[in-house]
Amino acid sequence: MPYYYSSAPYFLFVAGLLAGLASGAAFSATLKQQVNEWDKNRSTRTLANMQGPQLLVPFLGISGGVCFFLAAGLEIFGFPTKLAYAVAIPLTVLTGLLVWTQLARLLEQLERGGSKALDLDSFG
């Protein structure tokens, strides 16, 4: 007897997208605020150490939203639920770890060379 998927997870698809976007806005605002505070005060606290709970919580929100968005998207295209999450979770975790590591490197570079160290136009 064939299995027919009665309703695609469109709600979860949209909810994941909105959660990722809302968390991204919070992440962006928090990161800008922390970098501006650091730039004004040049405190003893390094930029790389600013990756605490204030940045981690919105980042996890982005990751969770992306995971649900990706899994729901796969389900919409006919993947079984378990397979969709078996693909979405590792992909989201690995991508999140890479982005978090890259953010740490970027903050270290910013701290060492200031904003001129991030001038990407000078490479072309």
N, C-alpha and C positions, 0 to 999 in steps of 0.2 A: 504494500500500500504506500503510495508516494506521500511525502510530507510536503504540505503547502504552508508557506509562511503567511499567516492570516493578516498581519499588519506590520508594516515596516516601521522601524523606530524613528520616525520623523521628529517626534518631540525630543527624543534624546539627542538627535543630530543637531537640532536648533539650540537646545539647552547647552550642549557642549560647546558650540560655537560662541554663544553669548557669554558663557562662563569664562571661556578663554579670552575673549575680547575685554570683558570687564576686569579680569585679573591682570591682563596686559596693561590696561590703563593705570591700574593701581601700582603695578610694578614700575612702570615708566615714571610716574609721579614720585614714587618713593626714591627711586634711583637718582633722579634729577635733584631732589631735595637733599639727599645725603652728599652727593658730589658737590653741590653748591655750598653746603655747610662746611665741608672739608676744605673747599677752595678759599672760603672767607677766613676760616680760623687756622688753617694748616695745622690742625691738631696733631697730637702725637699718635692718635689712632690712624692706622693706615687704611687706605681705601679697600684693600683686599680683605681686611677684617670687618668691613661693613656688610659683608654677606651673611648677616645674622638673620634672626626671625623676621625682622621688618621686610627684608627682601625675599626670604625663603617662602613665607606664606603666600604672597601673590604668585611667586614662581611655581609653587605646587598647584595653585589654582589654575594657572595657565596649562600646566602639564596634565592635570586631571581633565580639564575641558577639552584639550586636544585628544586625549585618550578616548573619551566618550564620543567625540566628534568622529574620530577615525574608525572606531569600532562600529558605530551606528552607520557610517557611510559604507563600510564593508557589508554590513547586514542588509542595507538597502539594495546592494548589488547581488544579493543572494547567498552570501556566505553564512554558514551556521553561526549562531551566537558564540559558542565556545571557540571556534576557529577565529572569528573576528577579534575576540579579546586576546587570543593566543598570539595574534599578530600585533595588535594595537599596543598592548602593555609593554612588551620588550622594546618595540620601536620607540615608544614614548619615553621609556626610562633611559635608553641609550642616548637618544637625542637630547633629552633633558640634562644628562650628565655632561655631554659634550658642550652644550651651551653654557652650563654653569661653570665648567672649567675654563671655557673661552672668556667668560665674563671676568673671572678672577685674573686671567692673564692681561686682559684689557685694562682693568683697574690698576694693576701693577705697572703697566706701561704708562698709563696716565699719571700715576704718582711719580714715576722716575723722570718723565720728560715733559710733563704738563700737556696742555691740549695740543701743542704743536707736534707732539709725538704721534698723535692720531690723525694727522693731516694726510688723508688718503689721496688727495689730488696731486700731491708731489710725486707719486709713483708713476704717473702716466705722462 
